[in-house]
Amino acid sequence: MEALDKIYKDKLDEIKVMIQESDLLETYLDSEEEEDYKALQDAFEPVIEDLHNEISTSNPMQLIDFEKHLLVDELEGLFLPRILGYSVLRGDVDDKCKYKFSQDHYKDILLYISNSPNFDYIKLRIGQTIEVGFALSTGIWVTDLLDFIANKEVKRFFKSHMITDYMDLDKRVIAYEAYKRQFAKFSFLVSDFPENLIELKKHGSTLRKFLLYRTKSQFDNSTLLPYVYKFLKKKEFLTEPEFIQICMVLGMYFELDDNSQKELLRIFNALRKEHEDFENKFFTYYLEFVDDKTQYATDAVYNLSKFVAKGQDDELSKFFILMSEVYEKGYVHEDSVNAIRAYYSQRMGLSNQNRCLRHALTNRFAVVINGLDANAYPEYFELFKSFSLYMDIFSNEKFNQNIKYLSLNYVKKLLKFFTDKRGKDYQDIKKFVTATFLEFKFFDDKELTDLFKTRRRNKKS
């Protein structure tokens, strides 16, 4: 992690002065009423949040130090409930829904809050956060934390949020997942870049999640590139699973500088020589790092192809040679169709290679369909002929469902654009969709009727 830049410290100092000189603070100190503290929150927490977002977006490695700078009395406890939640959700959780390692940042914020003169108002906003954080921690860790709290009333408050129901794994998972959803729109993830093997085992999983998160949104990742390059230079990491997984994420989704690209090419070449099971690991990890969101955002296979040499006689070369032909000629070309059919038939349908192939084709289709405007619907009609060919080749329900999802989204776009039901465009679309969706069992008759049904508008009273 990095120390906070002076420019951010100066901005934070300005906020402190604004708070301390405000009439709202004076009113609160005179009255000590909850509504007056709430007015202070409403006025200044958005300002602190804006600064937090600025750092998270451009300089995430300074985020932890920034949050430590918030643990000062001049800020009157503002924004502490939020960063307490962030600290809970940054922790790496195992399959028992427990932290793999103790969360020191969570502990530091809690202990500061416990001694805050504004504790009585802060506590109104942190009950659920304490419950989830305690549930994810070990009983010994919670007991040790409570030993640091001298105030009996504060300690009693914390103890009241040790929920015995969360000793049950299923209930703990439900509580954790529900809590995570509340923070879905906020940017707060960060991770250390390991310096040695011990740190790789400790931080590898959180670093992978952090990098995946940074590539799913429009973040400026330039400040991370020096860390990435230094990480890739660690030759002692080469065959460690965590290192391989992170390298694949970087190759699939990250915009790397030239030096890091050269290192990644070196790493994949070395792994193919020195890691006996690398081919299988490659396809397995690839499938772990794609989902319904990332597969439509960027072409992971195309990105990875830059780092995989195709001269070796192995499964990786065969896969990427095939995909290179598809990229060069297009998936509608007869040669591409025949090559994919031959490759697919030589492997079991549920093999990881074939699953990767289906995903890559779905991604290519998505890029094309999502790029079509409404007036290009005749092109979609032609494209669907290729989709149907691949549905026949793959005979895979999930692949068919992906095509259905993409097609339905585009059809809905068309129906919003072509609103004249007697017009030629609307009628052509309806005729094609009705016949096609029925043939491929995307919809039944009733669902198609509902799709094209006119929605009555409520009359204004």
Buried (B, 14 or more C-beta within 10 A) or exposed (E): BBEBBEEBBEBBEEBBEBBEEBEBBEBBEEEEEEEBBEBBBEBBBEBBBEBBEBBBBEBBBBBBBBBBBBBEEEBBBBBBBBBBBBBBBBBBBEEEBBBEEBBEBBBBBBBBBBBBEBBBBBBEBBEBBBBBBBBBBEEEBBEEBBEEBEEEEBBEBBEEBBBEEBEEEEBBBBBBEEBEEEBEEBBBBBBBBBEEBEEBBBBBBBBBBBBBBBBBEEBEBEBBBBBBBEBBEBEEBBBBEBBBBBBBBBBBBBEBEEBBBBBBBBBBBBBBEEBEEBBEBBBBBBEEBBEEEBBBBBBBBBBBBEBBEBEBEBBBBBBBBBBBBBBEBEBBBEEBBEBBBEBBEEBEEEBBBBBBBBBBBBBBBBBBBEEBEBEBBEEBBEBBEBBBBBBEBBEBEEBBEBBBBBBBEBBEBBBEBBEEEEEEBBEBBBEBBBEBBBEBEBBEEEEBEEBBEEEEEEEEE
